[in-house]
Amino acid sequence: MLPLLLAAGCAGDAGEPAEIPSDYAEIISAALWADDMTVSLSDDDMLTVGDDGVPDHDVLEAYALMDGTTTPVVTSTYTMTFPMAPVVATETTDTSGGAIGVAISGGRYFNPYEGDGTTVALDSNFEVDGVPFVDSCNAHPLPDGGDYHYHGVPYCITDVIDTDGAHSRLIGVLLDGFTVYGPWGDGGSPPTDLDACSGHTGVTPEFADAVYHYHLTETAPYSIPCYRGEVESTGMGPPA
């Protein structure tokens, strides 16, 4: 864990997190969630999301594993709950192995690393008999074929919903309740003021008033290395 100001680097550059708008929960629950996902909002502003773990975009027939074998993607039903009144923490918390958030496709977000906590998945792609470890969506399943997850920009989502020259659209939410976006900031360029958690405060297509949000990036760290918000669990399920 790092003190917030240190973790943010030049915290003023990223902007102090703005007050959560009153319609925050409603906007997120109305995002472009896949049709086969269950999305519900409780009276106390907790968002519950469920799915069979298989995204609504195409996946490969098989994925390479580090032991030299391959595996297909299989169903792995889950339910996750997110606070819709996220609170900025006094210290950031490192994201750990396992699911750190959910994507609108039904896939989930993992941090940049494999199970050893040091191997950066997107810098360590390889093939077994032509079968890749990580697909063109920057994703793969766990060794048992379950928990299909993204380690970076999920192009199978962003290529469909983002507009050239514009800010990326909302593509998910992390366990602390703050939202996730693709690689583009204002004007369709990569943001230059991201803090150490790959987040900043600004206007997005969904929020006319500035809100704190994360960006997945095309360069390291690719995924989200830490939570800026208060979080009860740093990761769900086995790391990989």
C-alpha positions in Angstrom: 0.0 0.0 0.0 1.2 3.5 -0.8 0.0 6.8 0.6 -2.4 8.3 -1.8 -0.4 11.4 -2.8 2.7 9.2 -3.4 0.7 6.7 -5.4 -0.8 9.4 -7.5 2.6 10.9 -8.4 1.7 14.5 -9.2 -1.8 14.1 -7.7 -2.8 17.5 -8.8 -2.2 16.6 -12.5 -4.7 13.8 -12.3 -7.2 16.0 -10.5 -8.7 15.4 -7.1 -11.6 12.9 -7.3 -14.8 14.7 -7.7 -18.0 14.1 -5.7 -20.0 11.1 -6.9 -23.0 12.3 -8.9 -26.4 11.4 -7.6 -27.2 9.3 -10.7 -23.9 7.4 -10.7 -25.5 4.1 -9.9 -28.2 4.4 -12.5 -25.8 5.4 -15.2 -23.5 2.4 -14.5 -26.4 0.0 -14.3 -27.7 1.2 -17.7 -24.3 0.7 -19.4 -23.9 -1.5 -22.4 -23.9 -4.8 -20.5 -24.1 -8.0 -22.5 -27.7 -9.3 -23.0 -27.0 -12.5 -21.2 -25.7 -10.8 -18.0 -27.8 -10.1 -15.0 -27.4 -6.6 -13.6 -29.4 -5.3 -10.7 -29.2 -2.3 -8.4 -30.2 -2.5 -4.7 -31.9 0.2 -2.7 -28.6 0.8 -0.9 -26.8 1.5 -4.2 -25.0 -1.8 -4.5 -24.6 -3.1 -8.1 -24.8 -6.9 -8.5 -23.6 -8.4 -11.8 -23.7 -12.1 -12.8 -22.7 -14.1 -15.8 -21.6 -17.5 -17.0 -18.0 -16.2 -17.4 -18.0 -16.5 -21.2 -17.9 -13.1 -23.0 -20.4 -12.1 -25.6 -17.6 -11.7 -28.2 -15.7 -14.5 -30.1 -13.0 -16.4 -28.2 -10.4 -18.8 -29.5 -11.0 -22.6 -29.7 -8.1 -23.1 -27.4 -5.5 -21.1 -25.4 -1.9 -22.1 -24.7 -0.8 -22.9 -21.1 2.6 -22.5 -19.5 2.9 -26.3 -19.2 2.8 -26.7 -22.9 -0.8 -27.9 -23.2 -3.9 -26.0 -24.3 -7.4 -25.4 -22.9 -10.7 -24.2 -24.3 -12.9 -21.5 -22.6 -15.5 -23.1 -20.4 -18.4 -21.6 -18.4 -17.6 -20.4 -14.9 -20.6 -18.7 -13.4 -20.0 -15.9 -11.0 -21.8 -13.1 -9.1 -20.0 -9.9 -8.1 -21.2 -6.9 -6.1 -19.9 -3.3 -6.4 -20.4 -0.2 -4.2 -22.1 2.6 -6.2 -21.0 5.3 -3.8 -17.2 4.7 -4.0 -15.0 6.3 -1.4 -11.5 7.5 -2.1 -9.1 5.8 0.3 -6.3 7.6 2.2 -3.9 5.0 0.8 -4.1 3.1 -2.4 -4.3 -0.7 -2.3 -2.5 -3.0 -4.8 -4.8 -5.1 -6.9 -4.1 -8.8 -6.3 -4.5 -12.0 -8.3 -8.0 -13.0 -9.5 -10.8 -10.9 -10.7 -10.5 -7.2 -9.8 -13.6 -6.1 -11.8 -16.1 -7.0 -14.4 -16.4 -6.0 -18.1 -19.6 -5.3 -19.9 -18.9 -8.3 -22.1 -19.2 -10.8 -19.2 -15.5 -11.3 -19.0 -13.6 -10.0 -16.0 -10.6 -7.8 -15.4 -7.4 -9.1 -13.8 -4.3 -7.0 -12.8 -1.3 -7.0 -15.2 0.3 -10.1 -13.7 0.1 -13.8 -13.9 -0.1 -16.0 -10.8 3.5 -15.5 -9.8 2.8 -11.8 -9.3 5.7 -10.8 -11.5 5.1 -12.1 -15.0 3.3 -9.4 -17.1 0.9 -11.3 -19.2 0.9 -9.0 -22.2 4.7 -8.9 -22.3 4.9 -12.7 -22.1 2.7 -14.0 -24.9 3.8 -17.3 -26.6 2.3 -20.1 -28.7 1.9 -23.8 -28.4 1.5 -25.3 -31.9 0.2 -22.0 -33.1 -2.2 -21.6 -30.2 -1.5 -18.3 -28.3 -1.4 -17.7 -24.6 -3.2 -14.4 -24.9 -5.7 -13.5 -27.6 -6.1 -10.3 -29.6 -8.6 -9.1 -26.9 -5.7 -9.2 -24.4 -7.4 -12.0 -22.6 -7.3 -15.7 -21.8 -8.9 -18.1 -19.3 -7.4 -19.8 -16.3 -5.6 -23.1 -16.8 -8.9 -24.9 -16.2 -10.6 -22.9 -18.9 -12.7 -20.9 -16.6 -12.6 -17.2 -15.6 -11.9 -15.7 -19.1 -10.3 -12.4 -18.2 -8.6 -9.3 -19.7 -5.1 -8.1 -18.7 -5.3 -5.0 -20.8 -7.4 -3.1 -23.4 -10.2 -5.5 -24.5 -10.2 -4.6 -28.1 -13.1 -7.0 -28.8 -15.2 -4.5 -26.8 -13.6 -1.2 -27.5 -13.3 -1.6 -31.3 -17.1 -2.0 -31.3 -18.3 0.8 -29.0 -15.6 3.5 -29.1 -15.6 6.3 -31.7 -12.5 7.5 -33.5 -11.4 10.9 -32.1 -13.5 10.6 -28.9 -13.1 9.5 -25.3 -13.5 5.8 -24.7 -16.8 4.6 -23.4 -17.5 2.8 -20.1 -16.5 -0.8 -20.3 -16.8 -2.0 -16.7 -16.3 -1.4 -13.0 -13.7 -2.4 -10.4 -14.3 -3.8 -7.0 -13.9 -0.3 -5.4 -16.9 0.9 -7.5 -14.9 3.2 -9.8 -15.5 2.7 -13.5 -13.2 1.4 -16.2 -12.6 2.8 -19.7 -10.5 2.0 -22.8 -7.3 3.7 -23.8 -8.6 7.0 -25.1 -9.1 10.3 -23.2 -10.4 13.6 -24.4 -10.1 14.0 -28.2 -9.3 10.3 -28.7 -5.8 10.6 -27.4 -4.2 8.6 -24.5 -4.6 10.5 -21.2 -1.3 12.1 -20.0 -2.3 12.7 -16.4 -3.1 9.2 -15.1 -2.0 8.5 -11.5 -0.2 5.3 -10.4 -3.5 3.4 -10.4 -4.1 4.4 -14.1 -6.9 6.7 -13.1 -7.8 10.4 -13.2 -10.7 12.7 -12.8 -12.5 14.0 -15.9 -15.6 14.1 -18.0 -16.5 10.9 -19.9 -19.3 10.1 -22.5 -21.5 8.9 -19.6 -20.7 11.6 -17.1 -21.1 15.3 -18.1 -19.6 16.3 -14.7 -16.0 15.1 -14.0 -15.7 11.8 -12.2 -12.7 9.6 -11.1 -12.3 6.6 -13.5 -9.6 4.2 -14.6 -8.2 3.7 -18.1 -6.7 0.5 -19.5 -3.6 1.4 -21.5 -1.8 0.3 -24.6 1.6 0.5 -22.7 2.6 -0.7 -19.3 1.0 -1.3 -16.9 -1.9 -2.2 -19.3 -4.3 -3.1 -16.6 -5.1 -1.5 -13.2 -2.2 -2.0 -10.7 -4.0 -0.5 -7.6 -7.3 0.7 -6.3 -7.7 4.4 -5.5 -11.0 3.7 -3.7 -11.7 1.8 -0.5 -12.1 -1.9 -1.2 -13.0 -4.9 0.9 -11.5 -7.6 -1.4 -8.4 -7.0 -3.5 -9.2 -9.8 -5.9 -11.7 -12.6 -6.3 -10.8 -16.2 -7.3 -7.5 -17.7 -8.2 -4.8 -15.6 -9.8 -3.5 -16.3 -13.3 
